[in-house]
Amino acid sequence: MAKSETGREAGAAGSAAAVGIPGPPAEGETALKPGAFAGQTVLVTGGGTGLGKAVAAEFARLGAAMVIASRRAEHLAAGASAMAELGAEVLAVACDIRDPEQIEALFDAAGERFGPGPPAVLVNNAAANFPVPADELSPNGWRAVVDITLNGTFFCCREFARRHLAAGTAGSIVNIGASYAWTGGPGFAHSAAAKAGVKSLTETLAVEWGPYGIGVNCLVPGLMPHEDMPEAIAANLSRSQELDARQPALRVGHPRELGWAATFLASPYGRFITGCTLVVDGANWQRRTLTNPPTETVRAQMGRPEPG
Ligand code: NAP
């Protein structure tokens, strides 16, 4: 039987034609021409782990000078060494994006290292998340996720735009969203609400800042497992068998596929795309079935006992 590029046998989803979306090009290939970001600085929040690190790597491969920002020293060190291995100049800065003063200091540090102007590209990737039934979500848990994912994203956008407006320079923002911005996300009330805010913010800021040459887009990853996934999220995933077969693409996404999309959106070739939310998920979020599977409570999905 024929095998697809991902090694599955044709017919895996019940039809001889169902081989899924082919696997991506190899790691190390770039979507744009070499040097596309040479001479430019790209700032990625949360760029030391998971998808943020994968996105940062694609900009680094294209010649960008990289600024990685997050809270933990070990994440910053991991991001810095990954960028250096790719031959990029890199600055890692400790920053909690909930605090506008720390963000100001981050942009100052980037300017001191790579030149006085603001970074050409800002990728707002940092976010917080954990699965929890909504009735058990504490006010602190709610506040922490909304504060990092929505408020932190806005504060970074604001600092980036203020500096570009003052300098009269153009720039590009890529916010990382999530598809439950449209659908809601049972088990993730805090993150879904915050990501809906990020999507809305993208649309507002694109219009406000378009006249000043700043493009603002949102990029939504599908299921892209990676080695840095927080334990609670990884544990949730490990309860589902056959992650590939559960996607219309018959495979999960690879973090570099998000990175290629980010480099395109932030490049001159994506300039006229702004205010847009682009989903990189193999059509998973549009998936519907003729008759839905039986309803399972969020607690059952999380392997937890029901109350009472
Ligand atoms: P992750 O591994 O949990 O990474 C989150 C990053 O954000 C970490 O590097 C963390 O670094 C940083 N961060 C958290 N709080 C911060 C704060 N207050 N200030 C500065 N940095 C902070 O997440 P991921 O799976 O790579 O996801 C990356 C993005 O994609 C997120 O926006 C996520 O919502 C979105 N997404 C992911 C998936 C997926 O399948 N993985 C699906 C949909 C959407 P420190 O701990 O060092 O601060």
Residues whose N, C-alpha, C, O or C-beta is under 5 A from the ligand:
A	BS01	NAP	G46 G47 G48 T49 G50 L51 G52 A69 S70 R71 R72 H75 C95 D96 I97 R98 N125 A126 A127 A128 I148 I176 G177 A178 P221 G222 L223 M224 P225 D228 M229 P230
